[in-house]
Amino acid sequence: MPVEISLSDVPGLVGKEIGLSNWITVDQTMIDAFAGATDDHQFIHVDPVRAAAETSFGGTIAHGFLTLSLLSAMNYDCLPKIREQTMGINYGFDKIRFMSPVRCGKRIRGHFVLSEARFRGAGMMMTTYDVSIEIEDEKKPALTATWITIVQFDPKDRPEGV
């Protein structure tokens, strides 16, 4: 269960790994559901027999965007909850690199390093995370990214002096 922290604690966490998610198994059911939602039915994702015969992966692999989208679940699983937060907003990514494919049946988990936290306006703090998704028993991560989010809070809860 993620810990709860105060808004005033966040700047002191810059430069630290503040979250390591639980493992998520990426199975064929998940891959097929993502293919259906995105209309991306390339055989390397949805045809285990053909993917085993025609690729070096030994079977199907997850869509890169499926792996990326799991960052949201990983975030909720492990990042500290900010007591004063009223809403979180996904602002976007500065950089995403798909480093290694996630083979069907593999487990992955997210690592979150808070690289920046700065207050903007009366009731917002922009946070930037250096994230990576580890593949169990593999050296290279599935992906690395710089992810920017916005923490919204009531302006009356803004820490003094920032």
C-alpha positions in Angstrom: 0.0 0.0 0.0 1.5 3.4 -1.0 2.3 5.8 1.8 0.7 9.1 2.3 2.8 12.3 2.3 2.2 16.0 2.5 2.6 18.4 -0.4 5.4 20.0 1.5 7.3 16.7 1.5 7.4 16.4 -2.3 10.4 18.7 -3.1 12.6 16.8 -0.6 12.1 13.6 -2.6 13.6 15.0 -5.9 16.4 12.7 -7.0 15.1 9.6 -5.2 13.4 6.5 -6.3 10.0 6.9 -4.7 8.1 4.0 -6.2 8.6 0.4 -7.2 5.4 -1.2 -8.4 4.3 -4.8 -8.0 4.8 -7.2 -10.9 2.2 -7.3 -13.6 1.9 -10.4 -15.9 1.5 -9.5 -19.5 -0.5 -12.4 -20.9 -2.2 -13.0 -24.3 -5.6 -12.0 -23.0 -4.2 -8.6 -22.1 -2.4 -8.3 -25.4 -5.5 -9.3 -27.4 -7.7 -6.8 -25.5 -5.2 -4.0 -26.2 -5.2 -5.0 -29.9 -9.0 -4.8 -30.0 -9.0 -1.4 -28.3 -6.4 0.1 -30.6 -7.2 -1.9 -33.8 -3.5 -3.0 -33.9 -3.7 -6.6 -34.8 -0.2 -7.1 -36.2 0.6 -10.8 -36.1 3.6 -10.3 -33.7 1.0 -9.4 -31.1 -2.0 -11.6 -31.7 -0.8 -14.8 -33.6 1.3 -17.0 -31.3 1.9 -19.7 -33.9 3.0 -17.3 -36.6 5.0 -15.1 -34.2 6.9 -18.2 -33.0 7.6 -19.3 -36.6 8.5 -16.0 -38.2 10.1 -13.9 -35.5 13.1 -14.2 -33.1 10.8 -13.5 -30.1 9.6 -17.1 -29.7 6.0 -16.1 -29.6 3.9 -12.9 -29.4 5.1 -9.7 -27.8 3.1 -6.9 -26.1 2.5 -3.7 -28.0 4.9 -1.0 -26.9 2.0 1.3 -26.2 0.4 -1.4 -24.0 3.6 -1.5 -21.9 3.6 2.3 -21.8 -0.1 2.4 -20.8 0.6 0.2 -17.8 2.5 3.0 -16.2 -0.8 4.4 -14.9 -1.6 1.2 -13.0 2.0 1.0 -11.7 1.7 4.7 -10.6 -1.4 4.0 -8.6 0.2 0.9 -7.1 3.3 2.4 -5.7 3.7 6.2 -5.7 3.0 8.1 -2.5 -0.4 9.6 -2.2 -0.3 13.3 -1.6 -2.7 14.2 1.1 -3.7 17.6 -0.3 -4.1 16.4 -3.9 -7.6 16.9 -5.4 -6.7 15.6 -8.9 -3.8 14.3 -10.9 -3.3 15.1 -14.6 -1.2 13.4 -17.1 0.7 16.2 -18.8 2.7 14.0 -21.2 6.2 12.7 -21.9 9.4 14.4 -22.9 11.1 11.2 -24.0 10.0 7.6 -24.5 12.3 4.8 -25.6 11.1 1.2 -26.2 14.3 -0.7 -25.2 13.3 -4.3 -25.3 10.1 -6.2 -26.2 7.9 -7.7 -23.6 7.3 -11.3 -24.5 3.9 -12.8 -23.7 3.8 -14.3 -20.2 6.5 -12.1 -18.8 6.2 -10.0 -15.7 7.0 -6.3 -15.6 7.2 -3.6 -13.0 7.8 0.1 -12.8 10.6 2.1 -11.2 9.8 5.8 -10.5 12.5 8.4 -9.7 11.2 11.9 -9.0 13.5 14.1 -11.1 11.7 17.5 -10.6 8.9 19.1 -8.6 7.9 22.7 -9.0 4.9 24.7 -8.0 3.0 26.5 -10.8 0.2 28.9 -10.2 -1.7 28.9 -7.0 -2.9 25.3 -6.9 -0.6 23.2 -9.1 2.7 21.4 -8.8 4.3 19.9 -11.9 6.2 16.7 -11.2 8.6 14.9 -13.6 9.5 11.3 -13.2 12.3 9.3 -14.8 10.6 5.9 -15.2 11.6 2.6 -16.4 9.8 -0.7 -16.8 11.8 -3.7 -15.8 11.2 -7.1 -17.4 11.7 -9.9 -14.8 14.9 -11.9 -15.4 16.1 -9.6 -18.2 18.9 -7.0 -18.2 17.4 -4.4 -20.5 14.2 -2.6 -19.5 11.2 -2.7 -21.6 11.1 1.1 -21.8 12.5 4.3 -20.3 10.7 7.6 -20.2 10.5 11.1 -18.8 6.9 11.5 -17.6 5.3 14.8 -16.5 2.3 15.0 -14.3 0.4 17.8 -12.6 -0.8 17.6 -9.0 -3.8 19.9 -8.4 -4.7 21.0 -4.9 -6.7 23.8 -3.2 -4.6 26.9 -3.2 -5.2 27.3 0.6 -3.1 24.1 1.0 0.0 25.5 -0.7 3.0 25.3 1.6 4.3 28.6 2.9 7.2 30.1 1.1 6.8 28.3 -2.3 
